[in-house]
Amino acid sequence: MNTILLSRLMVLGAALLFSTGGAAIKGTTLNGWQTAGLRSIVAAIALLALVPEARKGWTWRVWPVGLTYAATLVTYVLAIKLTTSANAIYLQSTAPAYLLVIGPLFLKERIHKRDILFTLALVAGMTLFFTGVENPIATAPNPALGNIYAAISGAAYAFTLAGLRWLAHTPGNQGGALATVVAGNSLAFAISMPMALPIPSISGVDTAVLLYLGILQIGLAYLLLTRGMKQVPAFEASTLLLLEPVCNPIFTWFFHGERPAARALAGGGVILASTFVKLWHERRAA
């Protein structure tokens, strides 16, 4: 197997592992705060053990960016516990829309016409999630609140992406991205624990799910991603990673019988299509 093909398979494997998060989180009987905290501490330990790059690039700048990533992690898990996986992942995928404001303010980045059009498309897709009424179901007991958490997760993820760009442009701080992931998971654990206590007796199934989430869904996924990204161009990697929001609802449907509302699927389709078009235009402009 040639190196490029293997690298592509690594990126695809990472996307596939990321996409199982929704189904796995819904598979534990622990509440959102407990799941978020315990998943993150397992992930932090797994990353430090599995990925040598995660032990490099530690500076004070890692921590503020890690805090925004912690907010992303916690609100995403809370969203998954309350709304459908489709709603949670699609609303988190609107992060680039927030970057239209964050980029110029904090990074002095220029806004292009295509960025405005892309953002309008994302807002249109996002609006579909907040119009109409979704009835609660067993796997999504409070869709309205879950959608709010998911939207907050998208905003927090936008700040994380902006922070990672800031780190990348800081002299002598290359390689801090994985340190940020570890810091974010550590902070997510610290933030969640006060709300998670008291933690009930954890069953064998819950333990297995938490270990899977921390070691494989985050730890192994980031190991594959960092290895694969060394050979795969940025556009191709971004396109391959779109497998995550596509497969996330499919896994949840397969394991839990959760069916997203037609309005949510339409909104998700708009978000994914506009994201792909933006990536394509950026590749042509490069």
C-alpha positions as CSV (number, residue, x, y, z in Angstrom):
1,M,0.0,0.0,0.0
2,N,1.5,3.4,-1.0
3,T,2.1,6.2,1.5
4,I,-0.6,8.6,0.1
5,L,-3.3,5.9,0.1
6,L,-2.4,4.9,3.7
7,S,-2.5,8.5,4.8
8,R,-6.0,9.0,3.2
9,L,-7.2,5.9,5.0
10,M,-5.9,7.3,8.3
11,V,-7.8,10.6,7.8
12,L,-10.9,8.6,6.9
13,G,-10.4,6.4,9.9
14,A,-10.2,9.5,12.2
15,A,-13.4,10.9,10.7
16,L,-15.1,7.6,11.1
17,L,-14.1,7.4,14.8
18,F,-15.1,11.0,15.4
19,S,-18.5,10.2,13.9
20,T,-19.3,7.5,16.4
21,G,-19.3,9.9,19.3
22,G,-23.0,10.7,19.1
23,A,-24.1,7.0,19.3
24,A,-21.6,6.2,22.0
25,I,-22.5,9.2,24.2
26,K,-26.2,8.2,23.9
27,G,-25.2,4.7,24.9
28,T,-24.2,5.6,28.4
29,T,-26.7,6.0,31.3
30,L,-24.6,8.8,32.9
31,N,-25.8,12.3,32.5
32,G,-24.3,14.9,30.2
33,W,-21.9,16.5,32.8
34,Q,-20.7,13.1,34.0
35,T,-20.1,11.8,30.5
36,A,-18.3,15.0,29.4
37,G,-16.0,15.0,32.4
38,L,-15.1,11.3,32.5
39,R,-14.7,11.0,28.7
40,S,-12.4,14.0,28.7
41,I,-10.1,12.8,31.5
42,V,-9.7,9.4,29.7
43,A,-9.0,11.2,26.4
44,A,-6.4,13.5,28.0
45,I,-4.5,10.5,29.5
46,A,-4.9,8.5,26.2
47,L,-3.5,11.3,24.1
48,L,-0.5,11.9,26.3
49,A,0.2,8.1,26.2
50,L,-0.5,7.4,22.5
51,V,0.5,10.6,20.7
52,P,4.1,11.8,21.3
53,E,3.3,15.2,19.6
54,A,0.8,15.8,22.4
55,R,3.6,16.1,24.9
56,K,5.2,19.0,22.9
57,G,4.4,22.6,22.3
58,W,3.2,23.4,25.8
59,T,3.2,27.2,26.5
60,W,0.9,29.4,28.4
61,R,-0.9,30.2,25.1
62,V,-2.2,26.6,25.0
63,W,-4.4,27.2,28.1
64,P,-6.7,30.0,26.8
65,V,-7.3,28.1,23.6
66,G,-7.8,24.9,25.5
67,L,-10.5,26.6,27.5
68,T,-12.5,27.4,24.4
69,Y,-12.0,23.7,23.3
70,A,-13.2,22.6,26.7
71,A,-16.4,24.6,26.2
72,T,-16.8,23.0,22.8
73,L,-16.4,19.5,24.3
74,V,-18.8,20.0,27.2
75,T,-21.6,21.7,25.3
76,Y,-21.4,19.2,22.5
77,V,-21.9,16.3,25.0
78,L,-24.7,18.1,26.7
79,A,-26.3,18.7,23.3
80,I,-26.0,15.0,22.3
81,K,-27.8,14.0,25.5
82,L,-30.7,16.4,24.9
83,T,-31.2,16.6,21.1
84,T,-30.6,14.4,18.1
85,S,-27.1,13.6,17.0
86,A,-27.9,15.1,13.6
87,N,-28.9,18.4,15.2
88,A,-25.8,18.5,17.5
89,I,-23.2,17.8,14.8
90,Y,-24.8,20.0,12.1
91,L,-25.2,23.0,14.5
92,Q,-21.6,22.5,15.6
93,S,-20.6,22.5,12.0
94,T,-21.7,26.2,11.7
95,A,-18.5,27.3,13.4
96,P,-17.1,28.9,10.2
97,A,-20.0,31.3,10.3
98,Y,-18.8,32.7,13.6
99,L,-15.3,33.0,12.2
100,L,-16.5,35.7,9.9
101,V,-16.7,37.9,12.9
102,I,-14.0,36.4,15.0
103,G,-11.3,36.4,12.3
104,P,-11.3,40.1,11.5
105,L,-11.6,41.2,15.1
106,F,-8.9,39.0,16.7
107,L,-6.7,37.9,13.8
108,K,-7.0,40.8,11.4
109,E,-8.1,38.5,8.6
110,R,-9.7,39.9,5.5
111,I,-13.3,39.1,4.6
112,H,-14.0,38.0,1.0
113,K,-17.4,38.1,-0.8
114,R,-17.5,34.3,-0.9
115,D,-17.1,34.2,2.9
116,I,-20.2,36.3,3.3
117,L,-22.2,34.2,0.9
118,F,-21.0,31.0,2.7
119,T,-22.0,32.5,6.0
120,L,-25.5,33.4,4.7
121,A,-25.9,29.8,3.6
122,L,-24.8,28.5,7.0
123,V,-27.2,30.8,8.7
124,A,-30.0,29.7,6.4
125,G,-29.3,26.0,7.3
126,M,-29.0,26.9,11.0
127,T,-32.4,28.7,11.0
128,L,-34.1,25.5,10.0
129,F,-33.2,23.9,13.3
130,F,-34.8,26.7,15.3
131,T,-38.1,27.1,13.3
132,G,-40.9,24.7,14.0
133,V,-41.3,22.4,17.0
134,E,-39.5,19.1,17.6
135,N,-41.2,16.6,19.8
136,P,-39.1,15.0,22.5
137,I,-38.2,11.4,22.0
138,A,-36.4,8.8,24.1
139,T,-32.9,9.7,22.8
140,A,-33.6,13.5,22.6
141,P,-35.7,14.5,25.6
142,N,-35.3,18.2,25.3
143,P,-34.5,19.2,21.6
144,A,-34.9,22.9,22.1
145,L,-32.3,23.1,24.9
146,G,-30.1,20.7,23.2
147,N,-30.1,22.8,20.0
148,I,-29.0,25.8,22.1
149,Y,-26.1,23.9,23.6
150,A,-25.2,22.7,20.1
151,A,-25.2,26.3,18.7
152,I,-23.0,27.3,21.7
153,S,-20.7,24.4,20.8
154,G,-20.4,25.8,17.3
155,A,-19.5,29.2,18.6
156,A,-17.0,27.8,21.0
157,Y,-15.4,25.7,18.3
158,A,-15.1,28.8,16.2
159,F,-13.1,30.4,19.0
160,T,-11.0,27.2,19.2
161,L,-10.2,27.4,15.4
162,A,-9.3,31.0,15.7
163,G,-7.1,30.2,18.7
164,L,-5.3,27.4,16.8
165,R,-4.6,29.9,14.0
166,W,-3.2,32.3,16.6
167,L,-1.0,29.5,18.0
168,A,0.2,28.6,14.5
169,H,1.3,32.1,13.8
170,T,3.1,32.5,17.1
171,P,6.9,32.2,16.6
172,G,8.3,29.2,18.3
173,N,4.9,27.7,19.1
174,Q,4.4,25.3,16.2
175,G,3.1,21.9,17.3
176,G,0.9,23.2,20.0
177,A,-2.4,22.0,18.5
178,L,-2.3,18.6,20.2
179,A,-1.2,20.1,23.4
180,T,-4.3,22.3,23.1
181,V,-6.5,19.2,22.7
182,V,-5.0,17.7,25.9
183,A,-5.4,21.0,27.8
184,G,-9.0,21.3,26.6
185,N,-9.9,17.8,27.7
186,S,-8.2,18.4,31.1
187,L,-10.2,21.6,31.5
188,A,-13.4,19.9,30.4
189,F,-12.9,17.4,33.2
190,A,-12.3,20.2,35.7
191,I,-15.3,22.2,34.5
192,S,-17.7,19.2,34.4
193,M,-16.9,17.6,37.7
194,P,-18.6,20.1,40.1
195,M,-21.8,19.6,38.1
196,A,-21.3,15.8,37.7
197,L,-21.1,15.0,41.4
198,P,-22.2,12.8,43.0
199,I,-21.3,10.1,40.4
200,P,-23.4,7.0,40.8
201,S,-22.0,3.5,40.6
202,I,-20.7,3.1,37.1
203,S,-21.8,-0.1,35.2
204,G,-19.6,-2.2,33.1
205,V,-21.3,-0.9,30.0
206,D,-20.8,2.7,31.0
207,T,-17.1,2.0,31.7
208,A,-16.7,0.4,28.3
209,V,-18.3,3.3,26.6
210,L,-16.2,5.9,28.5
211,L,-13.0,4.0,27.6
212,Y,-14.1,3.7,24.0
213,L,-14.8,7.5,23.8
214,G,-11.6,8.5,25.5
215,I,-9.1,6.0,24.0
216,L,-10.5,5.3,20.6
217,Q,-13.0,8.0,19.6
218,I,-10.6,10.8,20.7
219,G,-7.2,9.3,21.3
220,L,-6.8,7.0,18.4
221,A,-8.7,9.4,16.1
222,Y,-6.2,12.2,16.8
223,L,-3.3,9.8,16.4
224,L,-4.6,8.8,12.9
225,L,-5.3,12.4,12.0
226,T,-1.9,13.7,12.9
227,R,-0.2,10.9,11.0
228,G,-2.4,11.2,7.9
229,M,-2.3,15.0,7.7
230,K,1.5,14.8,7.1
231,Q,0.8,13.5,3.5
232,V,-2.7,14.6,2.7
233,P,-3.3,18.1,1.3
234,A,-5.4,20.4,3.5
235,F,-8.4,20.5,1.0
236,E,-8.5,16.8,0.6
237,A,-8.3,16.2,4.4
238,S,-11.1,18.7,5.0
239,T,-13.2,17.0,2.5
240,L,-12.5,13.6,3.9
241,L,-13.4,14.8,7.4
242,L,-16.9,15.7,6.2
243,L,-17.5,12.0,6.7
244,E,-18.0,12.8,10.4
245,P,-21.2,14.9,10.1
246,V,-22.5,12.5,7.4
247,C,-22.0,9.3,9.4
248,N,-22.8,10.6,12.9
249,P,-26.6,10.5,12.5
250,I,-26.4,7.2,10.6
251,F,-24.6,5.5,13.5
252,T,-27.1,6.9,16.0
253,W,-30.0,5.7,13.9
254,F,-28.4,2.3,13.5
255,F,-27.7,1.7,17.2
256,H,-30.6,3.7,18.8
257,G,-33.2,4.0,16.1
258,E,-33.0,7.8,16.3
259,R,-34.6,9.5,13.3
260,P,-33.8,13.2,12.7
261,A,-36.6,15.5,11.7
262,A,-36.9,16.3,8.0
263,R,-36.2,20.0,8.7
264,A,-33.0,19.0,10.5
265,L,-31.8,16.9,7.6
266,A,-32.6,19.8,5.2
267,G,-30.6,22.2,7.4
268,G,-27.7,19.7,7.7
269,G,-27.7,19.3,3.9
270,V,-27.4,23.0,3.4
271,I,-24.6,23.3,5.9
272,L,-22.6,20.3,4.4
273,A,-23.1,21.4,0.8
274,S,-22.1,25.0,1.5
275,T,-19.0,23.8,3.4
276,F,-17.9,21.6,0.5
277,V,-18.5,24.4,-2.0
278,K,-16.4,26.8,0.2
279,L,-13.6,24.2,0.4
280,W,-13.6,23.8,-3.3
281,H,-13.4,27.5,-4.0
282,E,-10.6,27.9,-1.5
283,R,-8.7,25.2,-3.3
284,R,-9.1,26.9,-6.7
285,A,-8.1,30.2,-5.3
286,A,-5.0,28.8,-3.7
